[in-house]
Amino acid sequence: MDEPDSPPSGGLHRRHLPLLLPFLWQVGGVPWANGVAWRPWHMPFLLLWELAGVVVASLAIALVYRLDAAAAPR
């Protein structure tokens, strides 16, 4: 069998690394955020942390989308 000259188009690339940020946000930050006693706007800090995580995840997805579009052959 012949080996292809270029890698297949599917699979993970370095430009997909920002997608790890939401996972790390949850795994690493939630145990810390759960212990914070500060209650902004009379809501638990953990809820604010989760809402910020949604924004961070959306930004990470948008960044990877732009990077994928820039790397696509034209």
Summary of the structure (lengths in Angstrom):
residues: 74
radius of gyration: 18.3
end to end distance: 29.4
largest distance: 65.0
contacts: 139
relative contact order: 0.15
helix: 69%
strand: 0%
